[in-house]
């Protein structure tokens, strides 16, 4: 085993340089849970250098920093030694010790201790800066800039480009829409943006301290029509949890629902009764009525004539990572398809990307709707993606080997999925492959009933209606 030595981080923290002696290695990679990058190699004689990019463009997107996390330097037949003191650039924080590279947001660690956080919160609560005609967007706790907030952002930018749009992000690897301003969670800039924005648009709990100021409003879009029980409807009376739910829902001014059926459930689950619930369809689904999947297929390197299966299971309360009921590579091989694996947002950070021939892990892909457009069929279990994918009219398959456990012990359902599902329920890979070969028209009647119940407002204009109401209610000004 030969030795490779850490040299430096250069080009404003965009490249990590490792050097060695002797023959140049065949492979040199920086490997993380969700991203793997190859080094550019130079040198052919006595010495060589490997330059590892710390900024990458993913899926045809812009050049952005690597996502936060721990990475390992893997260089064939070499042990990596040395270290580089922590470097904080405008885009990321890098700490290198031997083969381990730790990447984080460009935040001074001194601001992450409890005392510093408390000081920032106290400053926020003073609200010293005047309100701006601005929107503060957050999607899935800043892990992506997607979902319903993204649909609303697009419409606000279209009809009122003068409005400032802030996006809460965990780090600067999160791609925000053109013209928007990313603010890294927990920084002074993040707290300021949260304080001065007239409108906050979120699709999950606000978290952290929230002190509403006069003239400030919160639109809670939520992130799906519920099949599984949530909030106050979950099993067991837990006063502390119930208190947290009620405290959170009191922060919202308006709750957005995809359909009347969803509106009734969400209002009761969050004790949002006698308060405004806007049933306007989901802005995240507008593109399903107006777009096509050609560009997304090209960005993912998929041919126009290839069959694409989108596998999108939900998360489980009793595990952190995506379920492993099937091998996506085996599914791809047996069906001759490309399999897109889309884990739930809760499995994005603790999990690792799956790989294999004709398998693409798209858990970190921001806009799920674009993946739905690119897919020919959906495979899911209990995820709310079923209520969105049905806008496309394309076949759906329900892989539910743990149906009895999930329904009876983990969460429980709002309705009988077996009776209403607009596609076959299967429990094994073999059953799934068989179902994929069958004529999906056998489920047409249930599919029509399903869409009438759950998609009556998903007509491609949900964002227009929601944003028009925001102006009508004077949550925003022109």
N, C-alpha and C positions, 0 to 999 in steps of 0.2 A: 504494500500500500504506500503510494507516494503522497507527498505533502503539497497542498495548494494553500496559498496565503492570501488573506484579505488585504487588499491594497488601499482602496479608498471608495468613497461615494462622491461622484462628481456630477457636473452638468445640473446644478441646482437640485440635487437628490433624485435625479432621474435615472441614474445608472450606478450599479454596484460592480466594482472591478475586483476580480480575483486573478492571481497570477500563479504560474507554476513552471517547473523546468521539465525538459525532456519532451517526448512526443505529445502532441496535442490530443486531449481526450476526444473520443467520438461523441460523447453526450455530456452536456452541462445544463442543468435545469434548476430553476427556483420553483419549488413545489409547495403550494398551499392547499387549504381545504377546498377552495372553489376555483383557484386559478393556478395554471402551470405555465411558466414562460421559459423559453430557451435562450441561452446566451449567444451573443455574437462573438465568434472566436477569431483571434489573430495570432500570428506566429507559427512558424513551421520548422524551426531549427531547435536551438537549445532551450528556448523559452516560449511561453504562450500566455495570452491573457484572455479571460472570459468576461464579457460585459453583459451584466444581467439588467434588463430594463425594469425599472420600478414604476413606469407608466405604461399602460397598454391600451389598445383599442379592442373592445370586445363586441362581437356580433355586428361589425360594421359601424359601431358608434365612435364617439370622439376619443382622443387620447386622454386617459384619466389615470390617477394613481391606483396602485393595487389596493384591493380591499384590505381593511385592517385585519390583522391576525398574525399567526406564527407561520413562517415559511422555512423550508429546509433546502440548503444548497446541496444538490446531488451532482457530483462530478465523477464520471467513471474512473474507478481505480485510484481515487484520491480521497484523502482526508483533509477537510478544510480547517485551517487554524487561523488564529488572530481575531482581532476585534476592532470595531470602529466606535468611538464615543457617540452617544446619541446625537443625531442631527435632526433639527426641526426646520423644514423649509416652508414655503408658502402653501404647499399642497399635501405634505405628509410628514410623519415622524418615523425615523428609522433607527433601529438599534441592532447592532450585529455582534454576535459572540460565537466564534467558531462557525459551525454550519447552520446555526439558527439565526434567522432574520426576523425581527419583530417589527411590524408596521402598524402605525396608528394614525389617527387624525392629527393635523398640525396644531396640537394644543400642548402648551407647556405643562408638564406633569404637576407642577406646583399648583395649578388651577384645579386639579382633580381631587385634592384632599378635602375632607369635610368642612374645614374652616373656610376655605376659599369658595367652595360651593355655596355655603350659607351666606357669605358676604355678597356674592352675586345675586342670590335670591332676595336679600334685603334691599339691594339697590334696585332690582326689578320692581319690587313692591311699591317703591316710591313713585314710579311712573313720571319721571321728571321731563321726559321728552313729549312733545305734543303728538296726538294721533295723526297718522298718515293715512291717505287713501290707498291702503295696501292690504294684501291678503297674505296670511301666514299659512302655508300648506304643510301638512305632515301626513305621510302614508306609511302604515305599518311601522310606526316608531322611528321613521327616518331611514329604514333599511333600503327603501326604493322610492323613486318619485313616480308613483303609478296609481292604479286603481281609480276610484271616483274622483279624488282630488286632481289627478292628472286630466281627466275629462273636463272638469270645471276650469282648470288652469287654461286649457286650450281655448275654451270659449271666452273667458275673461280677456285673454290676450288678443282674441279676434275682434271683440266688440269694443274693448276699452284698453288699448295698448299703453295708455298713459298710467294705468294703475300699476303700482309696484307689486311684484310677486316674489315673496320670500319662500324658500323651501328648506324645511328642517331636514338635515341629513346626518347620519352617524359619522360619515367621513366624506372626503371629496372624490371617492370612487363612485359615488352615486350620481348618475347622469340626470341633471335637472333640465327642464324644457328651455328652449332658446329664449333669451331675454330675462329669465328668472335669476334670482340671486340665492346661491346656496349659503346656508348658515349652519355651522357645525354645532350639533346639540351640546348644550352646557357651556358654551363660550359666552363671553360678554356680548358678542354680536347677536348670538341666538336669543339671549334674554331680551336684548333691546328690540329685536324684530318682533318678538312675541308681545312686547309691551305696546309698541306703536301701531300695530296693524289693526285696522278697524274690524277686520273679519278674520277669524281663524276657521280653516276648513280641515277637518281631520276625519280619519276613517277608523279610529280606535280610541282608546282612552287617552286623555290629555297627559296624564302623568305629571310628575313634578308639581311644584307650587303654581297655582293659578289664581291671580287676583284680578278679577274683572274690573275694568275701568269704565266710566260713563261713556256710552257711545260705542262700546266694543261688543261684538257678537260672535257666537260660535255655531257653525253648521257642522253637525255630526252626520256624515254620509253613511256610516257603517260600511261593512265590506262583504255583504252577501245576504241573500235570503236564507234564513235558518231552516235546516232540517233537524239538526241536533239541538237539544235544549241548551239554553244559555242564561247567564245572569241569575235573576231571581227564580228561574224555572229549573235550575239544576238541583239535583237531589240533595237532600239534607239541609237542615236549618243551621246556618252558621252566622250568628249575629255580626261578627266582625266583617265577613265578606259582604253580607247584605248592606251593612252600613257604608262600606266602600262603594258599592254599586249605586246606592242612592245619592251619595255625595258627588259621584262622577256625573250622573245624569242631570243633576241640578246645574251643572256647568253649561249645559247645552241650551241654545235658544230654539233650534230647529233640528228635527231628526228626519233624514231622507230615507225613503223606502222604495224598493223596486216595484212593489205591487200592493194592492189592498191587503192581500193575505199576509205579506211580510210586514206591512205597517201595523196590523193588529197584534202580531206576535211581538215585534220589537217594542211597541209602546207598553205592553204589559210586562215584558221581561225586564225593562228598565224603569218601570213605574213612571213612564212619560205620558201618563193619561192627562187629558184636558190641556195638552200642550201641542204646539204645531208639529204635525207630521206631514211632510210633503211627499205625496205619492206621484212621482214624476218619471219613473223608470230610472235606470242607472246610467249616468254619464259615461262610465267606463265601457258601456256596451254600444255606444253610438256607432263606433267604427265597425261593429259587426254587421250593421245594416248598410253602411256606405263604402266600406273598403274591401280589399282583397288581400290574399296572403302572399302574393308574388314577391314583393320586396323582402318580406321576412324570410321566405324560403331561400332567396338569394343570399341574404345576410348570414344565414345558418349553413350555407353550402349545400342546400337540398335541391335536387332537380325538379323541374315543373311536373314531370310525369310520375314521380315517386309517391308511393302511398305513405302517408304520415299519420302516426298514431300519437296522440297526446295523452300521456299517463300522468294524472294529477290527483293523487290521493291527499286527503286531509291529514292533519297532525293527530297524534294520540296523547291523551292526558298522562299515559303511563310510559311514554318514551320521548326522547328528545329528537331523534333522527327520523328520517322518512321510513315508512314501513318497508319490509323486505319480503313481501309475500310472493313476488315473482322476480325473476331475473330479466331485466329489460333487454339484455343482449340475446337471451334465449327467445324472448318474444319477437325481437327483430328478425332473428334467424328463421323461426318457424313461420312467420307471416310474410317475409320478404319486404318488410316495411322499415322506414326510419322511425325510431321511437324517441319522442321528446319527453324527457322526465322533468316534471314540474313539481317540486316539493312545496309544501306550504311555507308561508313567510316565517313561521315559527321554527322551521327546520333549516332556515337559510344559514344562520351563523353557527349553530352547534354541529351541523351536519357536514358531510363531504360530498363532492360531486361524484356521481356514478359515471362509469365509462364503459366502453365496449364497442365492437363493430356496429355501425349504424345506430348508435345511441348518442344522444346529445342531451346533456344536463342543462336545462334552462331555468333552474330555480332562481338564479340571479337576474334573469331577464325581466326588465321593469314592467312591460305592458303585456299582461296575460292575454288580453283581447287579440293582440297581433298573433300570438301563438295559436289561438283558436281559429283565426282566419287561415293560418297556414296548415292546420290539421284537417285530415279527412274524417277523423272520428275521435271521440273522447273516451278514455277509460278512467273512471274515477271510482270513489266508494261513497263517502258521505259528505264530500266537499260541496260548498255552495257554488262551485264552478258549474255544476249541473244546471243551475238556474240561469246562468249566463250563456253557456254553450247552446242551449236550446233555442236561442235567438237565431242561430245559423241554420237550424233545421237538419243538421247533419247527425249521423247515428251516434248514440251513446251506449256505453257498456259499463256495468257496475260490478267491479271485482270486490266481493265482500266476504272473504273467508272467515272474518271475525264478527259477522253480523250479530249473532246472538249475544256475544260478550259486549260489543260496543253499544247495542241497543238496550241490553238488559242491565249492564253494570256501569259502563263508563259514562254515557251521556243520556241516552234516551232520545226518542224522536218526537216531532210534532205531528207526524202523520205516518201511515204505513207505507214505507218505501216499496215493499214487495208488491203491494196492490197498485200503486200509482206510477211506478218507474216507467219512463218512456223508452225502455230498452231492457235487455236481458240481465238478470242477476246471476253471476257465476262465482264459483268458489275456488277454482283451480286454474292454472295456466292452460291445461288441456281443454277445459270447458270454455275458456275465453277464446282460444284459437278457433275452436269449433263454432262459437257464436259469431266470430268475425267473418266466417265463411258463409253465414246464413243470410237470407234476404231480410234486410231491416224493415221492410214495409209491413211486416207482421205487427209492428208496434205503432203504426201510423195513427190509429184512433187514440191511443193513450198519449201519443206525442201532441196531437192537436188539443186534447183536453188540458194537458200540462201547460202548453204555451198560453192558452186562454186564461189559465189561472195565475201563472207566474210571470208572464211577459206582456201583459196588455199595454204597457206604456213604453216598452223597449222598441221604439220606432225610429231610432237614429236622431232624435231631437231632444233627448232628455237634458243634455247640458244647456241647450238654448232656453228651455223652460226654467231650469233651476237658476241660471244666471239672471234671466229676466226678473224672476221673483226677488233675487237679492237686491236688484236695483229698485224694484217696486217697494220693497220693505225698507229701503234706505240703509241696508247693511253696507252698501257701497255707493259712491257718488260718481257721476260722470263729469 
